[in-house]
């Protein structure tokens, strides 16, 4: 006879119910691998009561300074420099938006050797003649390099002797001989260590712990871990916390005060931004199961609304799509930004805490089926005037690109045969 424990062991780790005997229940499950090279598996590594260093509020990313060296400006960049007096540079009047930096076009049929880099929220600070090329200028800018994580490296192309400048819509902005301030090595981790507190190691984690103190190449490899983090709910079920990762080298362990047989494990972190502490408050809504009330996300700022939709993605159920032709009601009272739209349509389709995309690509995937709704369907958008007021054309400084408008969303929905009733 197969026992209930046996049934649990036969299930994938993310579908099991996890329990332990200590009074402080497990809050986190780590699924990943030890000593990985180019890939890793979803192997249980540990249950933990707490994880220090995974949720930390960092200061806002500082603006950066760049210089286009030996530049021949064109288009909107040349127009801005021609019409603005020197004292206006560095002010909002000298805001340019976005600049794409790429290499010269390759021969027809040849893929580019380098896809370029994008700068966002760019302000022109100054211009001056280039000291070696009188016909060219050096242009100082500030803004942001478009990157997923502030610790990411930005590699300089190996054969870059000229850079082509473009606007976000590929309009020409000129050329330059070099760019400073853009390319950089990978930064140090903003949180150097993560501590797994009240940790019950699984066999693969014990392998890493057994190698603590070994400084050989093989010993260091055995201490390397990378794990996705899952929230353990009150009933022992788990849901993935998107973008929550413990990755680095196991450095030490010691007995934990949280229970006999538990360990506190220290991991020297790889470069990676932590999640904001506000995500912990979001996760509390899932601890006892799916939220039962809609619009719990409405009081959050844009960043946390984005993470709300990410938590919904990590906890989404695999229920079949409702039949084509179903009508869904979208509560539009709090759709004051694109993140609010994703939260609202997730709940319109799949109920409180529901997921139906958290960026345009994910929304497109959801509209193709297998995420709760099958097109064609009808969407009744209540209080649509809120979105009409806020989802307007312009530049989105959070995402460093053109804002997603209500009209764009309506066109995308219509292209997937969604009938929209704006109210």
C-alpha positions as CSV (number, residue, x, y, z in Angstrom):
1,X,0.0,0.0,0.0
2,X,1.3,3.5,-0.9
3,X,1.2,5.8,2.2
4,X,0.4,9.5,2.0
5,X,4.1,10.2,2.7
6,X,4.9,8.0,-0.3
7,X,2.4,9.9,-2.5
8,X,4.0,13.2,-1.4
9,X,7.5,11.9,-2.3
10,X,6.3,10.8,-5.7
11,X,5.2,14.4,-6.6
12,X,7.4,17.1,-8.0
13,X,8.8,19.2,-5.2
14,X,6.7,22.2,-6.0
15,X,3.5,20.1,-5.8
16,X,4.2,18.6,-2.4
17,X,3.1,19.7,1.0
18,X,6.1,20.3,3.2
19,X,6.1,19.9,6.9
20,X,8.6,19.6,9.8
21,X,8.4,18.9,13.5
22,X,9.6,22.3,14.8
23,X,7.3,24.8,16.4
24,X,8.5,27.6,14.1
25,X,7.1,26.4,10.8
26,X,9.0,26.5,7.5
27,X,8.4,29.6,5.5
28,X,10.7,29.1,2.5
29,X,11.6,26.2,0.3
30,X,14.8,26.3,-1.9
31,X,14.7,24.3,-5.1
32,X,17.8,24.3,-7.2
33,X,21.2,22.6,-7.5
34,X,24.7,22.4,-6.0
35,X,27.9,22.5,-8.0
36,X,26.2,23.4,-11.2
37,X,28.0,24.3,-14.3
38,X,25.9,25.7,-17.2
39,X,22.5,24.4,-16.0
40,X,20.8,23.3,-12.8
41,X,17.9,21.2,-11.6
42,X,14.9,21.8,-9.4
43,X,16.2,19.7,-6.5
44,X,15.1,20.4,-2.9
45,X,18.0,22.0,-1.1
46,X,16.5,23.2,2.2
47,X,13.5,24.3,4.2
48,X,14.1,27.5,6.1
49,X,12.2,29.6,8.7
50,X,13.7,32.9,7.5
51,X,16.1,34.2,4.9
52,X,18.1,37.3,5.7
53,X,19.3,39.4,2.8
54,X,16.7,38.2,0.2
55,X,14.4,41.2,0.8
56,X,16.2,44.5,1.2
57,X,15.2,48.0,0.2
58,X,18.1,49.5,-1.8
59,X,18.4,53.2,-2.5
60,X,17.1,54.3,-5.9
61,X,19.5,53.6,-8.7
62,X,21.6,56.7,-9.2
63,X,21.6,58.5,-12.5
64,X,24.8,57.9,-14.5
65,X,26.9,60.2,-16.7
66,X,28.0,59.4,-20.3
67,X,30.0,61.1,-23.0
68,X,29.5,60.7,-26.7
69,X,33.1,61.3,-27.9
70,X,33.7,62.6,-31.4
71,X,30.1,62.9,-32.2
72,X,28.4,64.1,-35.4
73,X,24.8,64.7,-34.2
74,X,21.8,64.4,-36.3
75,X,18.0,64.4,-36.0
76,X,16.4,65.3,-32.7
77,X,19.8,65.3,-31.0
78,X,21.2,67.9,-33.4
79,X,18.0,69.9,-33.2
80,X,18.1,70.0,-29.4
81,X,21.8,71.2,-29.4
82,X,21.0,73.9,-32.1
83,X,18.0,75.4,-30.5
84,X,18.9,75.4,-26.8
85,X,21.2,77.9,-25.2
86,X,24.1,76.5,-23.1
87,X,22.4,77.5,-19.9
88,X,19.4,75.3,-20.7
89,X,21.5,72.2,-21.0
90,X,21.2,69.9,-18.0
91,X,17.6,71.1,-17.3
92,X,14.3,69.4,-18.2
93,X,14.3,71.5,-21.5
94,X,17.3,69.3,-22.5
95,X,15.5,66.0,-21.9
96,X,16.0,63.7,-24.9
97,X,14.3,60.5,-23.7
98,X,16.1,57.5,-25.1
99,X,19.2,56.8,-27.2
100,X,20.2,53.5,-28.7
101,X,23.9,52.9,-29.3
102,X,24.8,50.3,-31.9
103,X,27.5,49.4,-34.3
104,X,27.5,50.2,-38.1
105,X,25.0,48.1,-40.1
106,X,26.5,44.8,-41.1
107,X,26.5,43.6,-44.7
108,X,23.1,42.3,-46.1
109,X,22.3,38.9,-44.8
110,X,24.8,39.1,-41.9
111,X,23.6,39.3,-38.3
112,X,25.2,42.1,-36.3
113,X,28.1,41.1,-34.1
114,X,26.8,43.4,-31.3
115,X,23.1,44.3,-30.7
116,X,24.0,47.6,-28.9
117,X,22.9,49.2,-25.7
118,X,20.0,51.5,-24.8
119,X,20.2,54.6,-22.6
120,X,17.0,55.8,-21.1
121,X,15.6,59.0,-19.5
122,X,18.5,60.9,-21.1
123,X,19.2,64.6,-20.4
124,X,21.8,66.5,-22.4
125,X,24.2,68.2,-20.0
126,X,26.8,69.9,-22.2
127,X,28.6,69.9,-25.6
128,X,32.1,71.1,-26.5
129,X,34.4,70.7,-29.5
130,X,36.4,67.5,-29.7
131,X,40.1,68.2,-29.1
132,X,41.3,66.1,-32.0
133,X,38.4,66.4,-34.5
134,X,37.3,70.1,-34.7
135,X,34.4,69.2,-36.9
136,X,33.0,66.9,-34.2
137,X,31.8,67.5,-30.6
138,X,31.8,65.7,-27.3
139,X,28.4,65.5,-25.7
140,X,27.8,64.9,-22.0
141,X,24.6,63.1,-21.1
142,X,23.0,61.7,-17.9
143,X,20.4,59.0,-17.6
144,X,20.4,55.2,-17.2
145,X,21.8,52.2,-19.1
146,X,18.8,49.9,-19.8
147,X,19.7,46.8,-17.8
148,X,17.7,44.1,-16.0
149,X,19.8,44.2,-12.8
150,X,21.9,47.1,-11.6
151,X,24.8,44.7,-11.0
152,X,24.9,43.5,-14.6
153,X,28.1,44.0,-16.7
154,X,27.8,45.9,-19.9
155,X,30.4,44.6,-22.4
156,X,32.2,46.8,-24.9
157,X,32.1,45.4,-28.4
158,X,35.5,44.1,-29.5
159,X,35.6,45.8,-32.9
160,X,33.8,49.0,-32.2
161,X,35.5,51.9,-34.0
162,X,32.2,53.8,-34.6
163,X,28.9,53.9,-32.9
164,X,25.6,54.7,-34.5
165,X,23.1,56.7,-32.5
166,X,19.3,56.3,-32.8
167,X,16.1,57.3,-31.1
168,X,13.7,54.7,-29.7
169,X,11.9,54.6,-33.0
170,X,15.2,54.0,-34.9
171,X,15.3,57.6,-36.1
172,X,18.9,58.6,-36.7
173,X,20.7,60.7,-34.0
174,X,24.1,60.7,-35.6
175,X,27.4,58.9,-35.0
176,X,30.3,59.0,-32.6
177,X,33.7,57.5,-32.3
178,X,33.5,56.4,-28.7
179,X,31.2,56.3,-25.7
180,X,32.3,56.6,-22.1
181,X,30.4,55.6,-18.9
182,X,28.2,52.9,-20.6
183,X,30.5,49.8,-20.5
184,X,31.4,48.3,-17.1
185,X,32.4,45.2,-15.3
186,X,29.8,43.4,-13.2
187,X,29.3,45.2,-9.9
188,X,29.7,43.7,-6.5
189,X,26.5,42.3,-4.9
190,X,24.6,45.0,-3.1
191,X,23.9,42.5,-0.3
192,X,27.2,40.5,0.1
193,X,25.7,37.6,2.1
194,X,22.4,35.8,2.5
195,X,21.7,33.8,5.7
196,X,19.3,30.9,5.8
197,X,18.0,30.8,9.3
198,X,16.4,27.8,10.9
199,X,17.4,25.7,7.9
200,X,16.7,22.0,7.5
201,X,19.2,21.0,4.7
202,X,18.2,18.3,2.2
203,X,20.8,15.8,0.9
204,X,22.2,18.1,-1.8
205,X,22.6,21.0,0.5
206,X,24.4,18.7,3.0
207,X,26.9,18.0,0.2
208,X,27.7,21.7,0.0
209,X,27.9,22.0,3.8
210,X,30.3,19.1,3.9
211,X,32.7,21.1,1.6
212,X,32.8,24.2,3.8
213,X,36.4,25.0,4.5
214,X,37.7,23.4,1.4
215,X,39.5,25.9,-0.8
216,X,40.3,23.6,-3.7
217,X,38.7,24.2,-7.1
218,X,36.6,21.0,-6.6
219,X,35.7,22.1,-3.0
220,X,34.6,25.5,-4.1
221,X,32.4,24.0,-6.9
222,X,30.7,21.7,-4.4
223,X,29.9,24.7,-2.3
224,X,28.2,26.6,-5.1
225,X,24.4,26.7,-5.0
226,X,21.7,28.3,-7.0
227,X,18.1,28.0,-5.9
228,X,14.7,29.5,-6.7
229,X,12.8,30.4,-3.5
230,X,9.2,29.2,-2.8
231,X,6.8,30.5,-0.1
232,X,5.6,27.6,2.1
233,X,2.0,28.3,3.0
234,X,0.2,27.4,6.2
235,X,-1.0,24.1,4.7
236,X,2.5,23.1,3.5
237,X,1.9,23.9,-0.2
238,X,4.4,26.1,-2.0
239,X,4.3,28.8,-4.6
240,X,7.3,30.3,-6.4
241,X,8.4,33.8,-5.6
242,X,9.4,35.1,-9.0
243,X,12.9,36.6,-9.1
244,X,13.7,35.4,-5.6
245,X,17.0,33.5,-5.9
246,X,19.7,32.4,-3.5
247,X,22.8,32.0,-5.5
248,X,26.4,31.9,-4.4
249,X,29.0,30.0,-2.3
250,X,28.1,28.3,1.0
251,X,30.6,29.9,3.5
252,X,29.6,28.7,6.9
253,X,26.9,27.0,9.1
254,X,26.2,26.9,12.8
255,X,23.4,25.4,15.0
256,X,20.3,27.6,14.9
257,X,18.5,28.9,18.0
258,X,15.2,28.2,16.1
259,X,15.2,24.5,16.8
260,X,17.3,21.4,17.6
261,X,18.9,20.0,14.5
262,X,18.3,23.2,12.5
263,X,21.2,25.2,11.0
264,X,21.9,28.9,10.2
265,X,23.7,28.8,6.8
266,X,25.7,31.7,5.4
267,X,26.0,32.1,1.6
268,X,28.4,34.6,0.0
269,X,26.0,36.0,-2.7
270,X,26.6,36.3,-6.4
271,X,25.9,39.8,-7.8
272,X,22.1,40.3,-7.8
273,X,19.6,42.8,-6.6
274,X,17.4,41.7,-3.7
275,X,13.6,42.1,-3.8
276,X,12.1,45.0,-1.9
277,X,10.8,44.3,1.6
278,X,7.3,45.2,0.5
279,X,7.1,41.9,-1.3
280,X,6.9,40.2,2.1
281,X,3.7,42.0,2.8
282,X,2.3,40.9,-0.5
283,X,3.2,37.3,0.2
284,X,1.3,37.4,3.5
285,X,-1.9,37.6,1.4
286,X,-1.1,34.1,0.0
287,X,0.1,32.5,3.2
288,X,-3.4,31.1,4.1
289,X,-4.2,30.4,0.5
290,X,-5.3,32.6,-2.5
291,X,-6.6,36.0,-1.5
292,X,-10.4,36.1,-1.1
293,X,-10.8,39.9,-1.8
294,X,-10.2,41.8,-5.0
295,X,-8.1,45.0,-5.2
296,X,-5.8,44.3,-2.3
297,X,-3.1,45.5,-4.6
298,X,-4.7,48.9,-5.1
299,X,-2.8,50.7,-2.3
300,X,0.7,49.7,-3.6
301,X,3.0,51.8,-5.7
302,X,4.0,50.8,-9.2
303,X,6.9,48.6,-8.2
304,X,4.9,46.6,-5.7
305,X,2.0,46.3,-8.1
306,X,4.4,44.7,-10.5
307,X,5.5,42.3,-7.8
308,X,1.9,41.6,-6.9
309,X,1.4,40.3,-10.4
310,X,4.6,38.3,-10.1
311,X,3.4,36.7,-6.9
312,X,0.1,35.9,-8.7
313,X,2.1,34.3,-11.5
314,X,4.1,32.1,-9.0
315,X,0.9,31.0,-7.3
316,X,-1.4,30.6,-10.4
317,X,-3.5,27.4,-10.5
318,X,-3.7,25.2,-13.6
319,X,-7.5,25.4,-13.9
320,X,-8.9,24.9,-17.4
321,X,-9.9,27.9,-19.5
322,X,-13.6,29.0,-19.3
323,X,-15.5,28.5,-22.5
324,X,-15.1,30.9,-25.4
325,X,-17.7,33.6,-25.2
326,X,-17.5,34.1,-21.5
327,X,-18.0,37.6,-20.1
328,X,-15.5,39.0,-17.6
329,X,-15.8,42.2,-15.5
330,X,-12.7,44.3,-15.0
331,X,-12.8,46.7,-12.1
332,X,-11.1,49.8,-13.5
333,X,-11.3,52.1,-10.5
334,X,-7.5,51.6,-9.6
335,X,-6.0,51.3,-13.1
336,X,-3.8,54.4,-12.8
337,X,-0.8,52.7,-14.4
338,X,0.1,49.8,-16.6
339,X,0.9,47.7,-13.5
340,X,-2.6,48.3,-12.2
341,X,-4.0,47.1,-15.5
342,X,-2.2,43.7,-15.2
343,X,-3.4,43.3,-11.6
344,X,-7.0,44.2,-12.6
345,X,-7.2,42.0,-15.7
346,X,-5.7,39.1,-13.7
347,X,-8.5,39.4,-11.2
348,X,-11.2,39.9,-13.8
349,X,-10.2,36.6,-15.5
350,X,-9.1,34.5,-12.5
351,X,-10.6,36.1,-9.4
352,X,-8.8,37.7,-6.4
353,X,-5.0,37.2,-6.7
354,X,-5.4,36.0,-10.2
355,X,-2.8,36.3,-13.0
356,X,-3.3,37.2,-16.6
357,X,0.1,38.7,-17.6
358,X,2.5,41.1,-16.1
359,X,4.1,42.6,-19.2
360,X,3.0,42.9,-22.8
361,X,4.7,39.6,-23.9
362,X,3.1,37.7,-21.0
363,X,-0.3,39.3,-21.7
364,X,0.0,38.2,-25.3
365,X,0.7,34.6,-24.1
366,X,-2.3,34.6,-21.8
367,X,-4.6,35.8,-24.6
368,X,-3.6,32.7,-26.6
369,X,-5.2,30.4,-24.0
370,X,-4.3,28.1,-21.1
371,X,-4.4,31.0,-18.5
372,X,-8.0,30.9,-17.6
373,X,-9.8,32.4,-20.6
374,X,-10.3,31.2,-24.1
375,X,-10.8,33.8,-26.9
376,X,-13.1,35.1,-28.2
377,X,-14.5,36.5,-24.9
378,X,-16.1,39.7,-23.7
379,X,-14.4,42.1,-21.3
380,X,-16.6,44.7,-19.5
381,X,-14.2,47.4,-18.4
382,X,-15.9,49.3,-15.6
383,X,-14.7,52.9,-14.7
384,X,-12.6,52.9,-17.9
385,X,-12.3,56.7,-17.6
386,X,-9.6,56.1,-15.0
387,X,-7.4,54.3,-17.5
388,X,-8.2,56.8,-20.2
389,X,-6.9,59.6,-17.9
390,X,-3.7,57.8,-16.9
391,X,-2.7,55.4,-19.7
392,X,-1.7,58.1,-22.1
393,X,1.0,58.7,-24.6
394,X,4.4,59.8,-23.3
395,X,7.6,58.5,-21.8
396,X,7.5,55.9,-19.0
397,X,10.4,56.8,-16.7
398,X,9.9,53.6,-14.7
399,X,10.4,51.3,-17.7
400,X,12.6,53.7,-19.7
401,X,10.5,53.6,-22.8
402,X,7.3,54.8,-24.5
403,X,4.3,54.5,-22.2
404,X,1.7,51.8,-22.9
405,X,-1.6,53.6,-23.7
406,X,-5.2,52.5,-23.3
407,X,-5.6,52.6,-27.0
408,X,-2.7,50.2,-27.5
409,X,-4.1,47.8,-25.0
410,X,-7.6,48.0,-26.6
411,X,-6.0,47.3,-30.0
412,X,-4.0,44.3,-28.6
413,X,-7.2,42.9,-27.0
414,X,-9.2,43.3,-30.1
415,X,-6.5,41.6,-32.2
416,X,-7.1,38.5,-30.0
417,X,-10.8,38.7,-30.6
418,X,-11.7,40.2,-27.3
419,X,-14.9,42.2,-27.4
420,X,-14.4,45.2,-25.1
421,X,-17.3,47.1,-23.4
422,X,-16.0,50.4,-21.9
423,X,-18.2,51.7,-19.2
